[in-house]
Amino acid sequence: MTKTILIATDFSLESLDILKKVLKNKTDKNDENQYNILLVSGYDMGDSIRDLLFTTKSSVFGKIRPQEFCDAYSIINNKYPSLINKITCDIFTGSFQRTFNSFIEAANVDEAYYSTSKSRHLSKNQFDITSYLKKCKHVDAVEITTETTELVPEKGRLAEVFL
């Protein structure tokens, strides 16, 4: 059976620790399901008509998602081929709880995970969707604690995915 997991992210390598922990936990439990992973961040499109008309998702991702992030989730995808059906990045552009609830319903999200780590790397127009997840009635969001060690020489690099 295919299920959908939403992970609140800021598109930093540290935020992929949530995905790694969730997949490791499912592997340890010998989970037979396949999962569509949805990595979501909030993004404020602004109120300029020009920006609203001519801004695309790919241009937004070009601003907020580094190439190392894409490489890292590809590595994770290759590590858990039996669990992952596909990984998709998306942005939530609304500003109301009911809009977020509709976003969750439309994506058929079965599980949601977030981290309240202090090391958020939000860019100019990004915002954290954790408060929306906590209030959402369609899915129970689970907090995942991630440890950040300051003495890692690979901090912020692709090698951090292998730790």
N, C-alpha and C positions, 0 to 999 in steps of 0.2 A: 504494500500500500504506500502511496506517496503522500507525504504530509509537508506542510510549509512551516518553516521556522523564520521568524523575523528577529534580526539582531540590530539593536540600536548602535550606531557607529559614528565616529567622526572621521572615518577614512584614514586613520593612522595605523601603523603596524601594531601598536599596543592594543588597539581595539579588537584585533583579530584573536587576542588571547581568549576572549569570550567564546568565539567559534571553536577554537582548539579544545577548550574545556568541555563544551557541550558535546562535541563529537567524540572525545575520549570517553566521556561518561556513557554515551550511547554504545560505544564499542565494548566497554566493560560489561554492560548489561546485555550484550549479544542482541542488540536491537535488529530486527529483520526489516524494518521500514526503510524506504528511501526518502530523502528530504530535498525539497527545493529551499535553498537558503536565500533569504532576502535581506541584504545589508542596506539599512536605511538611515539616512541623516535628514535633519530638517534643513530647509533652505528658504530664506526670505527672498522672494523674487523682486521685492520693491513695488512701487506703485507707478513707475514711469511707463507710459504706454509703449514707448519704443522698446524698453527692456522686456516688457511682457509679450510683445509681438515677435521680437527677433531673437529671444534667448531660447536655446534648445537644451535638452538634457545633456547632450554631448558637450556643449560649450560649458555648462555648469560643472560637469565632471572634469573637464580640462582644468578648471580653476581649483577644485577642492579635493580631487583624488589623485595622489601621486602614483607614478608608475610602479614604485616599489610595492604599494598596496595591492595592485593587480597581480604582480608577480607572486606576492606572498599568498594570496588566496588561491592562485593556481597551484601552488605547491601543496597547500592544504587539501585542495580538491583531488590532487593525485595521490595523497596519502590515505584518503578515505573514499576510494571509488565505490565501495559497496554501500555506503551510506548516502552519498551525495548524488542527486540526480542532476541538479544544476545550481550555480551560484549567480545571483543577479544583484546588481547595485541599483538603488533607487533613491529618490529624494521625496520628502513630504513637504509640500509648499503651502499647506493650509495654516490657519491660525485659530481654529476652533476645535473643541473636543469632538463634536459631532462629525466634522470633516475627517478627523483622524479615525473615528470609529468606522466611517464609510470606507476609508482607505484600507483598514484592516479587514473588513468584510469582503471588499472587492478582491483582495489578494488571497482570500481563503486561508488566513494565518491560523495555524493550530497551536503554536507555541511561540513565546516571545521572551527574549533575554536582553538584559542591559547590565551595565556596570556603572557604579557611581564613583568611579576612580577620579581622583583629584587632577590627574594629568590629562585633561581634555585639550585637544588641539583644534579648536574650532576656528575656521577662517572667518573672513569679514561678514558674510551673510548667512553663515551656518548657525543653527540653533539645536539644542539638545531636545530630543523627543521623549526623554525619560518620563517627564511629568505627564505627557499624554498617555504613555504606556501604562503607568500606574493607575490612571483613572479609567482606562478602557474596560468596558463591560463584556466585550466579545472574546477576550483572551486574558488568561492570567499571566502576567509578566513576572519573570523570575530574575532576581538579582544575582549576578555572578561576581564573586570577589576576585579581583586580579591583583597579584602582588607585583609591585614595580621595584626592582632592584637597581640601585643607582650605580653599582660597580660593574655593570656589564659593558665590556668593550664594544659589543655589537649593537649598543642601544641606538634605536632609530634606523637600523640597517636591516636588509633582508635576512641576514644570518640570525636575527632575533627570532624568526619563525621556528627555527630548529631547536630552540632552547626548551 
